[in-house]
């Protein structure tokens, strides 16, 4: 039976498991292709034969410059793209399930706005008021500030939205909007007083980039990304039950409050770490889970791993485009993800509105 036949059969009988299996396998192949493309495509002369030689001979047969490019630039960058993309994809799927809203993304828990404020604070005040801290932490000062800002903002939102041991998703969204507005105003004030150097750094960071990827950064964010990936088997059933509402999920035996706490904190930690390492990268956490939900259905035991694979593949392809389309210059990766994600997202919305209009007419 062909792939298309499996998909059509799954759609006809309502069982999405065969469809999900095919999609997961296709995403795994797509991710493998994205890894190879990320390693061999670029402005420098490192191609597929060099990669094969590196893998088969441990790089001993390669020229020193080629081996350095692979080991110090391409491999860390690809590894960073894998982690960041997977974290954004699976975090978006978790947030959409938790809030029962296909428009939700990881930024809804305040990670992005808090990290942005702390990062701009580090860029603008690092050479002056925060100079002692910058001297202590060196190159890790900006990522550390962004991580603390993102996680701190999430803790604040969680504290505001939780009363008598219950976290209201509505209160979390509304308080997130209010705090995002306040942090945005503070960020704008810092941008207003920034000099030209700081403005360039702020602009590049706010659009995201994998150019600063190193083995040390990968090891720093790995535990947080691993945490959000490892909880997926344990939260999948609860997220499925939440579709019926908090009360119904509770009566089905789902520890709703514990599920919310674990999911929010894991997403905040993972996304805070990735934003700190690669800057703010949009649309991956919205578009990938939403698109996959249309393909394989809402069952989170399939949707969460598929979102991780899809997010990683999308980010690697976007990064390859970002560093080659204007070589030797490099575009911020957030521009590429927006150019890819926004049209796809609008198309999905138009299709959804069209279906709803047809259903309303009868």
C-alpha positions as YAML, in Angstrom:
chain: A
units: angstrom
residues:
- id: 1
  name: UNK
  ca: [0.00, 0.00, 0.00]
- id: 2
  name: UNK
  ca: [1.36, 3.39, -0.95]
- id: 3
  name: UNK
  ca: [1.86, 6.30, 1.45]
- id: 4
  name: UNK
  ca: [-1.10, 8.20, -0.03]
- id: 5
  name: UNK
  ca: [-3.30, 5.11, 0.26]
- id: 6
  name: UNK
  ca: [-2.42, 4.75, 3.94]
- id: 7
  name: UNK
  ca: [-3.25, 8.40, 4.57]
- id: 8
  name: UNK
  ca: [-6.57, 8.22, 2.72]
- id: 9
  name: UNK
  ca: [-7.52, 4.99, 4.52]
- id: 10
  name: UNK
  ca: [-6.76, 6.57, 7.85]
- id: 11
  name: UNK
  ca: [-8.92, 9.58, 7.01]
- id: 12
  name: UNK
  ca: [-11.82, 7.43, 5.88]
- id: 13
  name: UNK
  ca: [-12.10, 5.19, 8.93]
- id: 14
  name: UNK
  ca: [-11.26, 7.92, 11.43]
- id: 15
  name: UNK
  ca: [-8.15, 6.16, 12.73]
- id: 16
  name: UNK
  ca: [-5.26, 8.59, 12.48]
- id: 17
  name: UNK
  ca: [-2.61, 6.16, 13.80]
- id: 18
  name: UNK
  ca: [-1.53, 4.94, 10.32]
- id: 19
  name: UNK
  ca: [-1.44, 8.54, 9.11]
- id: 20
  name: UNK
  ca: [0.58, 9.60, 12.14]
- id: 21
  name: UNK
  ca: [3.07, 6.76, 11.63]
- id: 22
  name: UNK
  ca: [3.63, 7.77, 8.02]
- id: 23
  name: UNK
  ca: [3.97, 11.45, 8.91]
- id: 24
  name: UNK
  ca: [6.41, 10.72, 11.73]
- id: 25
  name: UNK
  ca: [8.55, 8.59, 9.42]
- id: 26
  name: UNK
  ca: [8.46, 11.30, 6.73]
- id: 27
  name: UNK
  ca: [9.42, 13.96, 9.28]
- id: 28
  name: UNK
  ca: [12.34, 11.83, 10.48]
- id: 29
  name: UNK
  ca: [13.59, 11.57, 6.88]
- id: 30
  name: UNK
  ca: [13.04, 15.30, 6.38]
- id: 31
  name: UNK
  ca: [15.02, 16.07, 9.52]
- id: 32
  name: UNK
  ca: [17.87, 13.79, 8.39]
- id: 33
  name: UNK
  ca: [17.92, 15.66, 5.07]
- id: 34
  name: UNK
  ca: [17.87, 19.00, 6.89]
- id: 35
  name: UNK
  ca: [20.87, 17.94, 9.00]
- id: 36
  name: UNK
  ca: [22.87, 16.95, 5.92]
- id: 37
  name: UNK
  ca: [21.94, 20.17, 4.09]
- id: 38
  name: UNK
  ca: [22.86, 22.26, 7.13]
- id: 39
  name: UNK
  ca: [26.27, 20.59, 7.33]
- id: 40
  name: UNK
  ca: [27.24, 20.74, 3.66]
- id: 41
  name: UNK
  ca: [25.59, 23.92, 2.32]
- id: 42
  name: UNK
  ca: [27.20, 27.26, 3.02]
- id: 43
  name: UNK
  ca: [29.38, 30.05, 1.67]
- id: 44
  name: UNK
  ca: [32.57, 28.08, 2.32]
- id: 45
  name: UNK
  ca: [33.80, 25.15, 0.27]
- id: 46
  name: UNK
  ca: [32.65, 22.28, 2.48]
- id: 47
  name: UNK
  ca: [30.47, 19.82, 0.63]
- id: 48
  name: UNK
  ca: [29.00, 16.34, 0.89]
- id: 49
  name: UNK
  ca: [32.28, 14.53, 0.01]
- id: 50
  name: UNK
  ca: [34.02, 16.35, 2.87]
- id: 51
  name: UNK
  ca: [31.25, 15.35, 5.29]
- id: 52
  name: UNK
  ca: [31.42, 11.70, 4.21]
- id: 53
  name: UNK
  ca: [35.20, 11.75, 4.57]
- id: 54
  name: UNK
  ca: [34.90, 13.34, 8.00]
- id: 55
  name: UNK
  ca: [32.44, 10.69, 9.18]
- id: 56
  name: UNK
  ca: [34.37, 7.75, 7.77]
- id: 57
  name: UNK
  ca: [37.92, 8.79, 8.61]
- id: 58
  name: UNK
  ca: [37.31, 11.00, 11.65]
- id: 59
  name: UNK
  ca: [38.49, 13.98, 9.60]
- id: 60
  name: UNK
  ca: [42.10, 12.84, 9.38]
- id: 61
  name: UNK
  ca: [42.07, 12.98, 5.57]
- id: 62
  name: UNK
  ca: [40.64, 16.50, 5.41]
- id: 63
  name: UNK
  ca: [42.52, 19.75, 5.20]
- id: 64
  name: UNK
  ca: [42.88, 21.55, 8.49]
- id: 65
  name: UNK
  ca: [40.69, 24.47, 7.42]
- id: 66
  name: UNK
  ca: [37.88, 22.20, 6.24]
- id: 67
  name: UNK
  ca: [37.96, 20.19, 9.44]
- id: 68
  name: UNK
  ca: [37.88, 23.35, 11.56]
- id: 69
  name: UNK
  ca: [34.87, 24.68, 9.64]
- id: 70
  name: UNK
  ca: [32.99, 21.44, 10.20]
- id: 71
  name: UNK
  ca: [33.91, 21.03, 13.87]
- id: 72
  name: UNK
  ca: [33.85, 24.64, 15.04]
- id: 73
  name: UNK
  ca: [31.08, 26.12, 12.86]
- id: 74
  name: UNK
  ca: [28.82, 23.66, 11.04]
- id: 75
  name: UNK
  ca: [28.40, 20.94, 13.68]
- id: 76
  name: UNK
  ca: [27.67, 23.30, 16.62]
- id: 77
  name: UNK
  ca: [25.32, 25.36, 14.47]
- id: 78
  name: UNK
  ca: [23.43, 22.28, 13.33]
- id: 79
  name: UNK
  ca: [23.24, 20.95, 16.88]
- id: 80
  name: UNK
  ca: [21.93, 24.29, 18.13]
- id: 81
  name: UNK
  ca: [19.32, 24.37, 15.36]
- id: 82
  name: UNK
  ca: [18.16, 20.86, 16.28]
- id: 83
  name: UNK
  ca: [17.68, 21.74, 19.93]
- id: 84
  name: UNK
  ca: [16.10, 25.16, 19.41]
- id: 85
  name: UNK
  ca: [13.73, 23.97, 16.67]
- id: 86
  name: UNK
  ca: [12.65, 20.89, 18.60]
- id: 87
  name: UNK
  ca: [12.07, 22.92, 21.76]
- id: 88
  name: UNK
  ca: [10.00, 25.56, 19.97]
- id: 89
  name: UNK
  ca: [7.94, 22.98, 18.07]
- id: 90
  name: UNK
  ca: [7.05, 20.76, 21.02]
- id: 91
  name: UNK
  ca: [6.55, 23.76, 23.33]
- id: 92
  name: UNK
  ca: [4.07, 25.25, 20.88]
- id: 93
  name: UNK
  ca: [2.15, 21.97, 20.73]
- id: 94
  name: UNK
  ca: [2.03, 21.76, 24.54]
- id: 95
  name: UNK
  ca: [0.81, 25.35, 24.88]
- id: 96
  name: UNK
  ca: [-1.87, 24.89, 22.22]
- id: 97
  name: UNK
  ca: [-3.11, 21.79, 24.01]
- id: 98
  name: UNK
  ca: [-2.93, 23.36, 27.45]
- id: 99
  name: UNK
  ca: [-4.85, 26.49, 26.45]
- id: 100
  name: UNK
  ca: [-7.10, 24.66, 23.97]
- id: 101
  name: UNK
  ca: [-6.20, 27.30, 21.42]
- id: 102
  name: UNK
  ca: [-4.47, 26.62, 18.07]
- id: 103
  name: UNK
  ca: [-3.10, 30.19, 18.10]
- id: 104
  name: UNK
  ca: [-1.17, 29.72, 21.34]
- id: 105
  name: UNK
  ca: [2.62, 29.68, 21.25]
- id: 106
  name: UNK
  ca: [5.41, 29.40, 23.84]
- id: 107
  name: UNK
  ca: [5.51, 33.18, 24.25]
- id: 108
  name: UNK
  ca: [2.07, 33.10, 25.86]
- id: 109
  name: UNK
  ca: [3.64, 32.27, 29.24]
- id: 110
  name: UNK
  ca: [5.80, 35.39, 29.13]
- id: 111
  name: UNK
  ca: [9.13, 33.85, 28.18]
- id: 112
  name: UNK
  ca: [9.76, 35.98, 25.09]
- id: 113
  name: UNK
  ca: [8.81, 39.35, 26.60]
- id: 114
  name: UNK
  ca: [10.75, 38.74, 29.81]
- id: 115
  name: UNK
  ca: [13.82, 37.49, 27.96]
- id: 116
  name: UNK
  ca: [13.66, 40.43, 25.55]
- id: 117
  name: UNK
  ca: [13.58, 42.99, 28.37]
- id: 118
  name: UNK
  ca: [16.47, 41.35, 30.22]
- id: 119
  name: UNK
  ca: [18.53, 40.99, 27.02]
- id: 120
  name: UNK
  ca: [18.01, 44.63, 26.03]
- id: 121
  name: UNK
  ca: [18.89, 45.63, 29.59]
- id: 122
  name: UNK
  ca: [22.14, 43.67, 29.27]
- id: 123
  name: UNK
  ca: [22.97, 45.18, 25.87]
- id: 124
  name: UNK
  ca: [22.22, 48.79, 26.81]
- id: 125
  name: UNK
  ca: [23.48, 48.89, 30.40]
- id: 126
  name: UNK
  ca: [26.14, 46.17, 30.18]
- id: 127
  name: UNK
  ca: [29.00, 48.59, 29.38]
- id: 128
  name: UNK
  ca: [27.95, 51.00, 32.18]
- id: 129
  name: UNK
  ca: [25.78, 50.19, 35.18]
- id: 130
  name: UNK
  ca: [26.01, 46.42, 34.76]
- id: 131
  name: UNK
  ca: [29.71, 46.38, 33.85]
- id: 132
  name: UNK
  ca: [30.78, 44.43, 36.99]
- id: 133
  name: UNK
  ca: [28.36, 41.62, 36.14]
- id: 134
  name: UNK
  ca: [29.44, 41.68, 32.51]
- id: 135
  name: UNK
  ca: [33.06, 41.32, 33.55]
- id: 136
  name: UNK
  ca: [32.23, 38.39, 35.81]
- id: 137
  name: UNK
  ca: [30.20, 36.37, 33.28]
- id: 138
  name: UNK
  ca: [31.87, 37.55, 30.07]
- id: 139
  name: UNK
  ca: [30.26, 36.16, 26.91]
- id: 140
  name: UNK
  ca: [27.66, 34.35, 29.00]
- id: 141
  name: UNK
  ca: [26.27, 37.60, 30.43]
- id: 142
  name: UNK
  ca: [23.64, 38.24, 27.72]
- id: 143
  name: UNK
  ca: [22.32, 34.64, 27.52]
- id: 144
  name: UNK
  ca: [22.21, 34.41, 31.30]
- id: 145
  name: UNK
  ca: [20.26, 37.66, 31.61]
- id: 146
  name: UNK
  ca: [17.80, 36.57, 28.92]
- id: 147
  name: UNK
  ca: [17.25, 33.20, 30.58]
- id: 148
  name: UNK
  ca: [16.67, 34.77, 34.00]
- id: 149
  name: UNK
  ca: [14.31, 37.35, 32.50]
- id: 150
  name: UNK
  ca: [12.23, 34.78, 30.65]
- id: 151
  name: UNK
  ca: [11.96, 32.41, 33.57]
- id: 152
  name: UNK
  ca: [11.31, 35.22, 36.05]
- id: 153
  name: UNK
  ca: [8.48, 36.59, 33.93]
- id: 154
  name: UNK
  ca: [6.89, 33.15, 33.78]
- id: 155
  name: UNK
  ca: [7.04, 32.73, 37.56]
- id: 156
  name: UNK
  ca: [5.40, 36.15, 37.94]
- id: 157
  name: UNK
  ca: [2.59, 35.24, 35.54]
- id: 158
  name: UNK
  ca: [2.06, 31.90, 37.23]
- id: 159
  name: UNK
  ca: [1.84, 33.56, 40.65]
- id: 160
  name: UNK
  ca: [-0.70, 36.10, 39.39]
- id: 161
  name: UNK
  ca: [-2.89, 33.51, 37.64]
- id: 162
  name: UNK
  ca: [-2.88, 31.00, 40.54]
- id: 163
  name: UNK
  ca: [-5.36, 31.43, 43.37]
- id: 164
  name: UNK
  ca: [-6.16, 28.85, 46.05]
- id: 165
  name: UNK
  ca: [-4.06, 26.25, 44.29]
- id: 166
  name: UNK
  ca: [-5.82, 26.63, 40.93]
- id: 167
  name: UNK
  ca: [-4.27, 28.19, 37.83]
- id: 168
  name: UNK
  ca: [-6.76, 29.85, 35.52]
- id: 169
  name: UNK
  ca: [-5.74, 29.68, 31.87]
- id: 170
  name: UNK
  ca: [-7.85, 32.76, 31.14]
- id: 171
  name: UNK
  ca: [-6.12, 34.72, 33.89]
- id: 172
  name: UNK
  ca: [-2.76, 33.49, 32.63]
- id: 173
  name: UNK
  ca: [-3.47, 34.76, 29.11]
- id: 174
  name: UNK
  ca: [-4.86, 38.11, 30.24]
- id: 175
  name: UNK
  ca: [-2.11, 38.77, 32.78]
- id: 176
  name: UNK
  ca: [0.40, 37.72, 30.11]
- id: 177
  name: UNK
  ca: [-0.97, 40.38, 27.78]
- id: 178
  name: UNK
  ca: [-0.74, 43.03, 30.51]
- id: 179
  name: UNK
  ca: [2.78, 42.12, 31.59]
- id: 180
  name: UNK
  ca: [3.93, 41.84, 27.96]
- id: 181
  name: UNK
  ca: [2.68, 45.39, 27.42]
- id: 182
  name: UNK
  ca: [4.60, 46.62, 30.47]
- id: 183
  name: UNK
  ca: [7.81, 44.81, 29.56]
- id: 184
  name: UNK
  ca: [7.40, 46.05, 25.99]
- id: 185
  name: UNK
  ca: [7.16, 49.62, 27.23]
- id: 186
  name: UNK
  ca: [10.28, 49.16, 29.37]
- id: 187
  name: UNK
  ca: [12.10, 47.60, 26.43]
- id: 188
  name: UNK
  ca: [11.07, 50.51, 24.21]
- id: 189
  name: UNK
  ca: [12.40, 52.99, 26.76]
- id: 190
  name: UNK
  ca: [15.76, 51.21, 26.82]
- id: 191
  name: UNK
  ca: [15.86, 51.18, 23.02]
- id: 192
  name: UNK
  ca: [15.16, 54.92, 23.02]
- id: 193
  name: UNK
  ca: [18.24, 55.65, 25.13]
- id: 194
  name: UNK
  ca: [20.49, 53.11, 23.38]
- id: 195
  name: UNK
  ca: [23.40, 54.16, 21.18]
- id: 196
  name: UNK
  ca: [23.99, 52.97, 17.60]
- id: 197
  name: UNK
  ca: [26.08, 49.96, 18.65]
- id: 198
  name: UNK
  ca: [23.46, 48.79, 21.10]
- id: 199
  name: UNK
  ca: [20.68, 49.29, 18.56]
- id: 200
  name: UNK
  ca: [22.41, 47.02, 16.05]
- id: 201
  name: UNK
  ca: [22.90, 44.34, 18.69]
- id: 202
  name: UNK
  ca: [19.28, 44.62, 19.84]
- id: 203
  name: UNK
  ca: [17.94, 44.35, 16.29]
- id: 204
  name: UNK
  ca: [20.02, 41.29, 15.46]
- id: 205
  name: UNK
  ca: [19.22, 39.55, 18.75]
- id: 206
  name: UNK
  ca: [15.48, 40.26, 18.52]
- id: 207
  name: UNK
  ca: [15.30, 38.53, 15.11]
- id: 208
  name: UNK
  ca: [17.28, 35.47, 16.19]
- id: 209
  name: UNK
  ca: [20.42, 33.80, 14.87]
- id: 210
  name: UNK
  ca: [22.37, 30.57, 15.26]
- id: 211
  name: UNK
  ca: [25.65, 32.26, 14.37]
- id: 212
  name: UNK
  ca: [26.92, 32.22, 17.94]
- id: 213
  name: UNK
  ca: [26.47, 28.48, 18.36]
- id: 214
  name: UNK
  ca: [29.21, 26.73, 20.32]
- id: 215
  name: UNK
  ca: [29.54, 23.39, 22.04]
- id: 216
  name: UNK
  ca: [29.38, 25.17, 25.40]
- id: 217
  name: UNK
  ca: [26.05, 26.81, 24.51]
- id: 218
  name: UNK
  ca: [24.65, 23.50, 23.30]
- id: 219
  name: UNK
  ca: [25.59, 21.81, 26.57]
- id: 220
  name: UNK
  ca: [24.09, 24.74, 28.49]
- id: 221
  name: UNK
  ca: [20.63, 24.50, 26.90]
- id: 222
  name: UNK
  ca: [20.59, 20.70, 26.46]
- id: 223
  name: UNK
  ca: [19.19, 19.87, 29.95]
- id: 224
  name: UNK
  ca: [16.28, 22.31, 29.54]
- id: 225
  name: UNK
  ca: [15.38, 21.11, 26.05]
- id: 226
  name: UNK
  ca: [15.74, 17.48, 27.15]
- id: 227
  name: UNK
  ca: [13.36, 18.17, 30.06]
- id: 228
  name: UNK
  ca: [10.53, 19.43, 27.84]
- id: 229
  name: UNK
  ca: [11.05, 16.53, 25.41]
- id: 230
  name: UNK
  ca: [11.11, 13.93, 28.19]
- id: 231
  name: UNK
  ca: [7.82, 15.05, 29.73]
- id: 232
  name: UNK
  ca: [5.90, 14.59, 26.46]
- id: 233
  name: UNK
  ca: [4.92, 10.94, 27.08]
- id: 234
  name: UNK
  ca: [3.61, 11.87, 30.53]
- id: 235
  name: UNK
  ca: [1.53, 14.92, 29.55]
- id: 236
  name: UNK
  ca: [0.07, 13.62, 26.27]
- id: 237
  name: UNK
  ca: [-2.95, 11.89, 27.85]
- id: 238
  name: UNK
  ca: [-3.68, 14.85, 30.09]
- id: 239
  name: UNK
  ca: [-3.55, 17.30, 27.19]
- id: 240
  name: UNK
  ca: [-6.00, 15.09, 25.27]
- id: 241
  name: UNK
  ca: [-8.38, 15.14, 28.23]
- id: 242
  name: UNK
  ca: [-8.15, 18.93, 28.62]
- id: 243
  name: UNK
  ca: [-9.99, 19.30, 25.32]
- id: 244
  name: UNK
  ca: [-13.17, 18.55, 27.31]
- id: 245
  name: UNK
  ca: [-12.34, 21.22, 29.91]
- id: 246
  name: UNK
  ca: [-10.59, 21.29, 33.27]
- id: 247
  name: UNK
  ca: [-13.51, 19.79, 35.22]
- id: 248
  name: UNK
  ca: [-14.03, 16.91, 32.82]
- id: 249
  name: UNK
  ca: [-10.30, 16.17, 32.73]
- id: 250
  name: UNK
  ca: [-10.19, 16.14, 36.54]
- id: 251
  name: UNK
  ca: [-13.07, 13.65, 36.74]
- id: 252
  name: UNK
  ca: [-11.22, 11.48, 34.22]
- id: 253
  name: UNK
  ca: [-8.37, 11.19, 36.72]
- id: 254
  name: UNK
  ca: [-6.03, 13.79, 35.27]
- id: 255
  name: UNK
  ca: [-4.17, 15.87, 37.90]
- id: 256
  name: UNK
  ca: [-5.00, 19.10, 36.10]
- id: 257
  name: UNK
  ca: [-3.16, 21.54, 38.34]
- id: 258
  name: UNK
  ca: [0.01, 19.42, 38.41]
- id: 259
  name: UNK
  ca: [-0.19, 19.02, 34.62]
- id: 260
  name: UNK
  ca: [-0.39, 22.78, 34.14]
- id: 261
  name: UNK
  ca: [2.46, 23.43, 36.54]
- id: 262
  name: UNK
  ca: [4.79, 20.88, 34.95]
- id: 263
  name: UNK
  ca: [3.94, 21.91, 31.39]
- id: 264
  name: UNK
  ca: [4.28, 25.66, 31.98]
- id: 265
  name: UNK
  ca: [7.55, 25.41, 33.88]
- id: 266
  name: UNK
  ca: [9.10, 22.95, 31.41]
- id: 267
  name: UNK
  ca: [8.11, 25.11, 28.43]
- id: 268
  name: UNK
  ca: [9.32, 28.26, 30.16]
- id: 269
  name: UNK
  ca: [12.70, 26.73, 31.02]
- id: 270
  name: UNK
  ca: [13.24, 25.25, 27.55]
- id: 271
  name: UNK
  ca: [12.14, 28.34, 25.64]
- id: 272
  name: UNK
  ca: [13.98, 30.65, 28.02]
- id: 273
  name: UNK
  ca: [17.17, 28.71, 27.36]
- id: 274
  name: UNK
  ca: [16.68, 28.69, 23.58]
- id: 275
  name: UNK
  ca: [15.82, 32.40, 23.43]
- id: 276
  name: UNK
  ca: [18.90, 33.11, 25.52]
- id: 277
  name: UNK
  ca: [21.10, 31.11, 23.16]
- id: 278
  name: UNK
  ca: [19.62, 32.04, 19.77]
- id: 279
  name: UNK
  ca: [17.47, 35.12, 20.30]
- id: 280
  name: UNK
  ca: [13.79, 35.49, 19.57]
- id: 281
  name: UNK
  ca: [12.60, 33.25, 16.72]
- id: 282
  name: UNK
  ca: [8.93, 33.45, 15.81]
- id: 283
  name: UNK
  ca: [6.30, 31.33, 14.07]
- id: 284
  name: UNK
  ca: [7.96, 27.94, 14.60]
- id: 285
  name: UNK
  ca: [5.95, 27.26, 17.75]
- id: 286
  name: UNK
  ca: [2.66, 28.30, 16.11]
- id: 287
  name: UNK
  ca: [2.80, 27.04, 12.54]
- id: 288
  name: UNK
  ca: [4.44, 23.63, 12.97]
- id: 289
  name: UNK
  ca: [2.04, 22.16, 15.59]
- id: 290
  name: UNK
  ca: [-0.99, 23.73, 13.90]
- id: 291
  name: UNK
  ca: [-0.08, 22.30, 10.50]
- id: 292
  name: UNK
  ca: [0.66, 18.87, 11.94]
- id: 293
  name: UNK
  ca: [-2.59, 18.85, 13.88]
- id: 294
  name: UNK
  ca: [-4.43, 19.18, 10.58]
- id: 295
  name: UNK
  ca: [-2.44, 16.26, 9.15]
- id: 296
  name: UNK
  ca: [-2.42, 13.73, 11.99]
- id: 297
  name: UNK
  ca: [-5.16, 14.91, 14.31]
- id: 298
  name: UNK
  ca: [-5.13, 16.20, 17.89]
- id: 299
  name: UNK
  ca: [-3.79, 13.09, 19.65]
- id: 300
  name: UNK
  ca: [-0.78, 14.41, 21.54]
- id: 301
  name: UNK
  ca: [1.04, 11.08, 21.70]
- id: 302
  name: UNK
  ca: [1.68, 11.64, 17.97]
- id: 303
  name: UNK
  ca: [1.49, 15.42, 17.80]
- id: 304
  name: UNK
  ca: [4.22, 16.17, 20.36]
- id: 305
  name: UNK
  ca: [7.03, 14.08, 18.79]
- id: 306
  name: UNK
  ca: [5.94, 15.18, 15.32]
- id: 307
  name: UNK
  ca: [6.14, 18.83, 16.38]
- id: 308
  name: UNK
  ca: [9.66, 18.29, 17.74]
- id: 309
  name: UNK
  ca: [10.80, 16.72, 14.46]
- id: 310
  name: UNK
  ca: [9.03, 19.32, 12.33]
- id: 311
  name: UNK
  ca: [10.30, 22.27, 14.35]
- id: 312
  name: UNK
  ca: [13.89, 21.05, 14.16]
- id: 313
  name: UNK
  ca: [13.68, 20.45, 10.40]
- id: 314
  name: UNK
  ca: [12.07, 23.83, 9.71]
- id: 315
  name: UNK
  ca: [14.64, 25.73, 11.73]
- id: 316
  name: UNK
  ca: [17.59, 23.96, 10.09]
- id: 317
  name: UNK
  ca: [16.27, 24.68, 6.60]
- id: 318
  name: UNK
  ca: [15.54, 28.30, 7.58]
- id: 319
  name: UNK
  ca: [19.05, 28.71, 8.98]
- id: 320
  name: UNK
  ca: [20.60, 27.30, 5.81]
- id: 321
  name: UNK
  ca: [18.65, 29.85, 3.76]
- id: 322
  name: UNK
  ca: [19.56, 32.66, 6.16]
- id: 323
  name: UNK
  ca: [23.30, 32.11, 5.85]
- id: 324
  name: UNK
  ca: [23.41, 31.45, 2.10]
- id: 325
  name: UNK
  ca: [20.84, 33.71, 0.45]
- id: 326
  name: UNK
  ca: [22.91, 36.87, 1.04]
- id: 327
  name: UNK
  ca: [26.37, 35.30, 1.51]
- id: 328
  name: UNK
  ca: [28.83, 36.30, 2.79]
- id: 329
  name: UNK
  ca: [26.38, 38.35, 4.87]
- id: 330
  name: UNK
  ca: [23.87, 36.54, 7.07]
- id: 331
  name: UNK
  ca: [20.19, 37.30, 7.51]
- id: 332
  name: UNK
  ca: [18.61, 36.92, 10.96]
- id: 333
  name: UNK
  ca: [16.82, 33.60, 11.04]
- id: 334
  name: UNK
  ca: [13.65, 35.18, 12.40]
- id: 335
  name: UNK
  ca: [13.14, 36.91, 9.05]
- id: 336
  name: UNK
  ca: [13.21, 33.57, 7.23]
- id: 337
  name: UNK
  ca: [10.86, 31.82, 9.67]
- id: 338
  name: UNK
  ca: [8.43, 34.74, 9.40]
- id: 339
  name: UNK
  ca: [8.57, 34.71, 5.60]
- id: 340
  name: UNK
  ca: [7.89, 30.96, 5.62]
- id: 341
  name: UNK
  ca: [5.50, 30.82, 8.55]
- id: 342
  name: UNK
  ca: [3.28, 33.86, 7.99]
- id: 343
  name: UNK
  ca: [1.95, 32.88, 4.51]
- id: 344
  name: UNK
  ca: [1.39, 29.28, 5.64]
- id: 345
  name: UNK
  ca: [-0.41, 30.48, 8.74]
- id: 346
  name: UNK
  ca: [-2.61, 32.86, 6.74]
- id: 347
  name: UNK
  ca: [-3.43, 30.07, 4.30]
- id: 348
  name: UNK
  ca: [-4.47, 27.79, 7.16]
- id: 349
  name: UNK
  ca: [-6.68, 30.53, 8.61]
- id: 350
  name: UNK
  ca: [-8.33, 31.16, 5.24]
- id: 351
  name: UNK
  ca: [-9.02, 27.44, 4.79]
- id: 352
  name: UNK
  ca: [-10.43, 27.19, 8.30]
- id: 353
  name: UNK
  ca: [-12.65, 30.25, 7.81]
- id: 354
  name: UNK
  ca: [-13.85, 28.79, 4.51]
- id: 355
  name: UNK
  ca: [-14.84, 25.52, 6.16]
- id: 356
  name: UNK
  ca: [-16.64, 27.33, 8.99]
- id: 357
  name: UNK
  ca: [-18.53, 29.49, 6.48]
- id: 358
  name: UNK
  ca: [-19.65, 26.39, 4.55]
- id: 359
  name: UNK
  ca: [-20.78, 24.69, 7.74]
- id: 360
  name: UNK
  ca: [-22.70, 27.80, 8.81]
- id: 361
  name: UNK
  ca: [-24.56, 27.88, 5.49]
- id: 362
  name: UNK
  ca: [-25.70, 24.37, 6.03]
...
